[in-house]
Amino acid sequence: MRLNLLQVHQIKSTVKTIFGDEAKLWVFGAQLGDRQRSSDVELYIEAKSLGNANGQKTTLLSLLHQDFSNLKIDVSIREPQQMLTDLHRNAIQNGVAL
């Protein structure tokens, strides 16, 4: 994974602040391959309870872009009642839990 420890800590902390301590977080996709040149960070989040998922996602992206303006960050959120999609399965099976 090409994220450093400080970046991982900042991402985890920001996700926990917005989605709660029980939120689960994975990073997946190109960021896992050390040889790939993509700077995209793909995050997958499962939260036990969501208020306004779109608002929370917007807040998360805004805060993360302040710290990581050089990275493109994509966020996928699975709501508690939502069925697993192929993207969710891929993130869980091939991603790294943070």
C-alpha positions in Angstrom: 0.0 0.0 0.0 1.3 3.4 -0.9 -0.3 5.4 1.9 2.0 6.2 4.7 1.2 5.7 8.4 0.3 9.3 8.9 -2.1 9.3 6.0 -3.7 6.1 7.2 -4.1 7.6 10.7 -5.7 10.8 9.3 -8.1 8.8 7.1 -9.1 6.5 9.9 -9.6 9.4 12.4 -11.7 11.4 9.9 -13.9 8.4 9.1 -14.4 7.6 12.8 -15.3 11.3 13.5 -18.0 11.4 10.8 -19.3 7.8 10.8 -18.7 6.8 14.4 -16.3 4.4 16.2 -18.0 1.3 14.9 -17.5 2.2 11.2 -15.5 -0.2 9.3 -13.0 1.0 6.7 -11.2 -0.5 3.8 -8.8 0.9 1.2 -8.9 -0.9 -2.1 -8.0 -0.6 -5.8 -4.9 0.9 -7.4 -3.6 2.3 -4.1 -2.7 -1.2 -3.0 -0.3 -1.8 -5.9 3.2 -0.4 -5.2 4.1 -0.5 -8.9 0.9 1.2 -10.2 1.2 4.9 -10.7 -2.4 5.9 -9.9 -2.8 8.3 -7.1 -6.5 7.5 -6.5 -7.5 6.4 -3.1 -10.6 4.3 -3.0 -12.3 3.9 0.3 -15.1 1.6 1.3 -17.0 2.3 4.5 -19.6 0.3 6.4 -21.4 2.2 9.1 -23.9 0.8 11.6 -26.1 3.9 11.4 -26.1 6.7 9.0 -27.8 10.1 9.3 -27.5 11.7 5.9 -25.2 9.4 4.0 -24.7 11.8 1.1 -24.0 14.7 3.5 -21.6 12.6 5.5 -19.8 11.6 2.3 -19.5 15.2 1.2 -18.1 16.2 4.6 -15.6 13.3 4.6 -14.4 14.2 1.1 -14.1 17.9 2.0 -12.0 17.2 5.1 -9.8 14.6 3.4 -9.2 16.9 0.4 -7.9 19.5 2.9 -5.2 17.0 4.0 -4.7 15.2 0.7 -5.2 17.8 -2.0 -2.8 15.9 -4.3 -4.9 12.7 -4.2 -8.2 11.8 -5.9 -10.3 10.2 -3.3 -13.4 8.0 -4.1 -15.7 6.8 -1.3 -18.2 4.0 -1.4 -20.5 3.7 1.6 -22.7 0.7 2.4 -25.8 1.6 4.4 -26.8 -1.0 7.1 -29.9 -2.3 5.1 -28.2 -2.2 1.7 -27.3 -5.5 0.1 -23.7 -6.2 -0.8 -22.8 -5.3 -4.4 -19.9 -6.5 -6.4 -18.0 -3.4 -5.5 -18.5 -4.0 -1.8 -17.4 -7.6 -2.1 -14.3 -6.6 -4.1 -13.4 -4.0 -1.4 -13.8 -6.5 1.4 -12.1 -9.4 -0.3 -9.2 -7.6 -2.0 -8.8 -4.4 0.0 -7.0 -3.7 3.2 -9.0 -3.1 6.4 -7.8 0.0 8.2 
